[in-house]
């Protein structure tokens, strides 16, 4: 079920599996791994774990798996930048209460989600 992808963590793999289930249920469209986004006028590169088309909202949303104890300063800075100038919703997931489970932690919805350049290069 994990497809031809290799993931940086078991949590990221579990999030991908969750997104595939959402796709099977018709709630999610295309899933793109490691989507590159340029944030702000300085074009700070942010690589989201996944970009997914949300069928209900009819828009792309980005997904990130983060374990709270492994949040780095660069991640905190980029999360803050996303909240100001991100291209759309960033949904952050983390570890669940039981082994091999995940849970939704936070959704960041920037005020102006249409004024950013995107990079489709990997």
Buried (B, 14 or more C-beta within 10 A) or exposed (E): EEEEEEBEBEBBBBBBBBBBEBBEEEEBEEBBBEBBBBBBEEEBEBEBBBBBBBBEEEEBBBBBBBEEEEEEEEEEEBBEBBEEBBBBBBBBBBBEEEEEEBEEBEEBEBEEBEEBEEEEEE
